[in-house]
Amino acid sequence: MTLPLLQGLGFFTRVLDAVPAAERYRLAGEQIIHAERCGFDSAWVAQHHFHEAEGGLPAPLVFLAHVAARTSRIRLGTGIITLPLELPIRVAEDTAVLDLLCGGRLEVGIGPGGNMAAFRAFGRDSEDRGALTAAHLAVLRDAWAGRALPGGDALYPAHPGLDARVWQASFGVEGARRAGLAGDGLMLSRTQPRPDRRWDMRLDEIQGPMLDAYFAALPAGVSPRVMASRSVFVADDRAEAWRLAELGLARMRPRLAATGHPAAGGTVAELVAAFDVHVGTGEDVVASLLADGTMQRATDLVVQVHSIDPPHPAILRSIELVAEQVAPALGWRGGDIRRVA
C-alpha cells in the first residue's frame, strides 16, 4: 500500500519529561530544535492548565516565543489553545506579535479543551464551551482582519494572514464539519475514547466519518489541511523500543482501569493497541502507519511520544529515525536532514 504525498511532518510535545518545570521547558525546546535540524516542517505544543501529569505547559505562546528565537525555519504551532478560557482579543494580539517576530512561522491550533475542572477555575461553565469557542474564534478573526471591535477600536498590529493558518481540533463529526465550513485545518487526535465501550474499534474507524464531514464541508477551491497526530516511538532496536513502551504505558493502567478497559491488566501489546501507539523499528512503524486508514487522507503527520514518554535521549533518536526512515516511506519529500555529531 502506498500513501498520497505527505505534505508536512511535525513533532508534537505535551512537555511531559519527568523533571521540574524549568527543565521540562528546556528539554522540550531542545527536542524542537533537534526536529528542525532533522528537517521537520513543524513543531507543536499542547496547552494544559493545572494538571502537570496531563501536560506541563499552560502558556504555549510564551514558550513558542522562546523557541522561535532559537530556530529559523521550522513552523511553530499551538495544539491547542483552549479558546473558551481565553480573552480572544489578547490571543489576537499575542499571536500577531509572535508571528511578526518569528518571520511568519506561527500556526494557530484552537479547540474547546478537555479539562472540565479548568472551566470552574476560570469562572466559565464547561457546558458553554462550544458556544464560547465559536464566539471567541469570530472575535479572533475580526481582530486579525483589523475590523472594528466593540467600542470602535481595531487591533494593532492587524495581521489578517493568520486567518489562513487556523487549525480546529475535534473529537467528533460536527466539529470536523465546522472546521471544513470555515476552510480551516482539521486536527485529529492521536487517540480518543471508543464509543459505547467498543474497545476493539480502530481509531481510523472513528476518524473516517469525521474526515468525510470535513471534506464534504470544505468550500470549493480551498485546499484541505488534515493533521493526523499519532503516537510514534522509533528505536534502533525493537526489543528496546518495546521495553520502554512497557515502562511508559504501565503508568496508564489505572486510567484504563477507571474506564473498565480490559487492557488495564493486559500485556504490553494490549496497552499499545489501547493507546493507538506505533512503536518499534522504523520498518515496524512504517507498516503500522500504513495500516492506519486516516493516513490515506492526511496532509500532515505529526508525531509525539506520549503515552510512552521515554527518556530525552531516546526521544531525540526517535525524531531522527522518523525523519530518516519513517516519513520518507510514507511519501514525505522534505528532510533537509543535518545529523548532529
N, C-alpha and C positions, 0 to 999 in steps of 0.2 A: 504494500500500500504506500502511495506517495501523497504528500500533502501539498496544498497550494502554497505559493511563495509566502513565507513568513516575513512580514514587513518589519517587525520590531522585536527585539529581545530585551527584556527588562529584568532587573534584580529588585526584589521587594524585601523589606525588613520590617518586622514588628518590634525591633530593638529589644530583644529578649535575652541577650547574653547574661549569664548568671554571675553578674558583678554589680557593684554600686552604680548609681545612675550616671555619674560623670564618665565612668569607664564604659558603660553601655553606649553612650553617645560617641565616645572616641572610637570604639570598635566598629560601630555602625558606619561612621564616616570612613574608616579605613576600608571597609568592605565595599562601599560605593566607589571609592577611588580606585580600588582594585578592579571592580567591574568596568570602569571606564578604560583602564589600561588594557583590559581583555576584549575591548570592542563592543561592550553592551551599549545599546541605544538609549536606555532609560534606567532610572532608579526611582523607587517609590518607597514612601514611609507611611506607616499607619498612625492614626491618632487614637489614643485611648486615654480616657480620664480616670484617675484614681486607682485602678487595679493593676499593680505592677506585674502580676503574673499573666495578665492578658496582653499587655503591651506597655512599653516603657516610655512613651513619648506623647505628652499632652499638647505640645506646641510644635507641630510639624513645619510651619513656615519659618520659625526661628531656626530650627535645626537645618532646614534646607538652605537658608541664607549662609550659614556657616560652611556647609558643603559646597555651595556654589563658588565660594571664594577659593576653594582648594581643587576645583575641577575646571575644565574648559569646554568640554564637548557634550558630555552625557546630559540627557534631558532629565529634569527633576520633577517628580510628581507626588501629589498627596493621595494616599489611598486608604482612608479618605479624610476629608474634613467633615466633621459631624455638623452639617449646616444648620439644623434646627437649634443647636445650642450656641450659635454664633450670632453676633451683630453683623448682618451682611455688608453694611457699608464699610465696616472695619476690615472684613475679609477682602472686599474690593480694593481698599487702599493698600493693604499689605501685599496682596498678590500682584498688584500693578507695580509697586515699587520693587518687589523682589524680581519680577520678570525683567524690568528695565536694568536692574543691577547685574543680572546673570546673563544678559545678552539674548533674551527671548527663549530661554530653555525651560520655562515652567509649564507643567501640565497640571490641571486642576481637577482632581477627583473629588466628588462630593457624594454624600449619601445621608440617609436618615439616622444612622447609628444603630447599635445593637445593645448598648448598656442602658437598660431602663432606669437603673438606680441613679445614673448621672443626671437624668432629667429632673429628678427631685432636687438634687443639689443645685442645679441651675435655675430652679424655680419654674420649670416647664412641666407640662403634662405629656407623658410619653404617648398618650392616645392622640395627641395633636401632631405627632412628628411628621406624618406625611404631608399635612396641610402646611406646616411650618417650613418644611423643605421646599415645597413648591413656591411659597410666598417669598422666602429668602433668596431662592435662585432667581426669581423675577427681579428683585431689587438688585442683586449682584449684576445681572446683565444690564439693567438700566444704568447702574453706576459706571460700569466699564465703558459703556457706549457714550457716556458724557451727557445723558439725558437729565433733565431737571428732576431732582429728588424732592420729597415733601419739604416744603419751606422755600423751594426755589433754587437751592444750591446745586452745583454739579461737581462730580468727582474731579480732583486734581491729584495726580495726573490721570486723565481719562486714558483708557487702554483697551479699545474695542477688539484688538486682536486676540485677547484671552478668551473671548466668547467661543472661538472655534477650537479651543483646547479644553473644553469641559468634558469630563467623563462622569457618568452616573453609575453608581453601584446598585445592584439589585439582587434580591434573592427570589424574585417572583416574576411572573409573566407581565403583570400590569406595570411594574417598574421598568422592565425591559422595553415595553411599548412606549412609555413616556420618554425614555432616552432616545428611541428611534424617531418619534414625532419631533423632538427638539433638534434632531440631527447631531446629537452628542455621541461620544463614545460610550460603549457599554462595558462595564467592569464585571466580570464573572468570578465568583469566589473559588478558592482552591478546594473547598469542601462546603457542604451545607447539610442541614438536617434532612433525614429521609421522611417523607410524608407518611403518616399512618403507620409508623414503625416498620416500614418496609426496608429492613436492613440490607437486603441484597440488591436493592435498586442502585443502578450505576449513576454516577454523577452526571454523565453526559445525557442520560435519560431525563434527568430533572432539567438540565440546562437546554435541551433541544427545543422544547416549546418556548422558552424564553428567547432563544435565537430566532425562531420562526416569527415571533411577535415583533422583535426588533427590526428584522429585515423587511417585514411587511409594512411597518410604520415609517420607515426611513423615506424622507422626501426624495423625489426623483432628482438625480444628478448629485446627490450627496454620497460621498464615499463612506462605506461602513468602517467603523473602528471598533473592533471587538478584542478586548483583552481577556485572555484566559490565564488567570492566576493559578499556578499549580505548585504543590509541594514537591520539590525536586531536590534530592541529595545524591550526588555522584561522588564515588571514590575510586581510586585505582584498583582497589581490592574488594571483591564482592563481600567476602566474609567481614571485613572491617566496616563496610557500609551498613550491613545488617546488624552488626554488634552495636554500633552507635544508634541505629534505629530502635533497637530493643531498649537501650538505656533511656532514650528520649521519650519514646512512646509509652513506656511503663508509667511515666508521670501522669499520663492521661487516663489511666484505668479508672480512677474514681469518678471522673466526669462521665465516662461511658456507663459506669455502674448506676449513676444517678438517673440516667435515661432508660435503664433496663436493657441496654445494648448487650447482646450475647458475647461480643468480643472483649468485654471487660475482664473476663477470666480466661481469655483465649491465648493463642500463640501469637508470636510477633507478626507472622504473616496475616493473621486475622486483624491485628491492630493496624497494620499497613493498609489493608483494604478498608477498614472502618474510617480511617482518616484520609483516604484517597491520596496516599503518598506514592511517589515514583522514586524508587531507591535502587542502588546497585552500581554497577559499572556503567560507563557511557552507553555501551551496547544494550544493557538491560533497560536503561531509562528510555532510550530511543524506542525500543519495542513497546514499552509500557505506554508512552505518549502516542505512538501510532495507533494504539487500540482505543484511544480516547476520542470519541466522536466529536466532541466540542472543538478539537484541534482542526477538524476539517473546515471550519468556518471562521476560525480566529485569525485576526490580522497580527496580533501581538501575543507572544508567550512571555509571561512574567513569572520568574521562578523565585521561590522562597524556601527556606529550610525548616520552617515551622510545620509540623509539630515535633520534628526530631530535635531541632535546636542543638546541633553538635558544637564542639569547641571551635573557637575562632579560626585556628589554622585549617581545620577541616572545611570550614565554610569558604575560605579563600581558595582552597584546592577545588572544591566543588564548582565555584564560579569559573575557574579556568577550564575545567572539563566540560562544563555546559557550553562554553564558547568554542572550544576546540572540537568536541566530538558530538554533542547532542544537537545543538541548534542547526549546524550545517546539514545534518541528516534530515532535519525537518523542513528544509528549504530556505533557511536563513542565509542571506548572501552578504551580511555585514562581516564584522570580525577583523577590525584593524588591531589584531592581537599583538601586544608588546609584552612578552613574558618578562617577569621580573626575576633577576638573579637571586 
